[in-house]
């Protein structure tokens, strides 16, 4: 889907958030910013399943993405 519909230059300025569940490693060759690797994670203090995501970058890069 990404290759066929989202690989044009007009999409390069946007972070790519990929959902690829229940794998130890992401299986894609595209440049990604976030990987949602679970939709059933447990976090202390939350009595429901939560999504678990990984950011592919450093803290400075993540801060630049945040709206202020």
C-alpha positions in Angstrom: 0.0 0.0 0.0 2.7 2.4 0.9 4.7 1.8 -2.2 1.6 2.0 -4.5 -0.2 5.0 -2.9 2.0 6.9 -0.6 5.5 7.0 -2.1 5.2 10.2 -4.1 7.2 13.4 -3.3 4.1 15.0 -1.9 4.2 12.6 1.0 7.9 12.8 1.9 7.4 15.7 4.4 5.0 13.6 6.5 6.1 11.0 9.0 5.1 7.4 8.1 3.5 5.5 10.9 3.3 1.8 10.2 1.2 -0.8 12.0 2.9 -4.2 11.9 1.8 -6.2 14.9 3.3 -9.0 16.9 6.7 -9.1 15.2 10.1 -8.8 16.8 11.5 -6.8 13.9 9.7 -4.6 11.4 9.6 -6.1 7.9 9.7 -3.2 5.5 12.3 -1.4 3.4 10.4 2.0 3.4 11.5 4.9 5.6 9.3 4.9 8.7 9.0 7.2 11.6 6.7 5.2 13.9 6.1 1.5 14.2 3.0 0.4 16.1 4.1 -3.1 17.0 1.2 -4.0 19.4 -2.4 -3.1 20.0 -2.6 -5.2 23.1 0.1 -3.9 25.4 -0.2 -3.6 29.2 0.9 -0.5 31.0 0.8 -0.3 34.8 -2.1 1.9 36.0 -4.2 1.4 32.8 -7.0 -1.2 33.0 -7.3 -1.7 29.3 -5.1 -2.7 26.3 -3.0 0.1 24.8 -1.1 0.5 21.6 2.7 0.2 21.8 4.8 2.2 19.4 8.5 2.8 18.6 9.9 6.0 17.3 12.7 5.6 14.7 14.8 8.6 15.6 16.2 10.6 18.5 14.6 12.8 21.2 15.4 16.0 19.3 13.6 14.7 16.2 10.6 13.7 18.2 10.4 17.1 19.9 10.4 18.8 16.5 7.3 16.8 15.5 5.4 17.9 18.6 2.9 20.7 18.3 3.4 23.5 20.8 
